[in-house]
Amino acid sequence: QVQLVESGGGLVQPGGSLRLSCAASRSIFRMNFMGWYRQAQGKERELVASITSTGTITYADSVKGRFTISNSNAGYTLYLQMNSLKPEDTAVYYCNANVLVSPYNYWGRGTQVTVST
């Protein structure tokens, strides 16, 4: 079992910044990878960014150059630094942990990010 708890969401104006955190009960170094996904109202959940246990990072094209994913030294906290936020970034952001054994994927409950004036 892996427990994931997100924090850091909120309301921010366009152009602003937020940092999301995901506290995990297992270090990323004991997983395959971790990532941030988001789901806007009426849309499917999509990958925002991911980082493997060896440090390989992937970003969605829509966030490249604006968002940065990282983890704490011990690997128990995953971060998503979000800069230059746009209204289209509004969504519920979920933390994901991928492991090599069933059930393979764990999810946090999500944190709401709203970008609006």
Buried (B, 14 or more C-beta within 10 A) or exposed (E): EBEBBBBBBEEBEEEEEBEBBBBBEBBBEEBBBBBBBBBBEEEEBEBBBBBBBEEEEBBBEEBEEBBBBBBBEEBBBBBBBBBEBEEEBBBBBBBBBBBEEEEEEBBBEBBEBBBEE
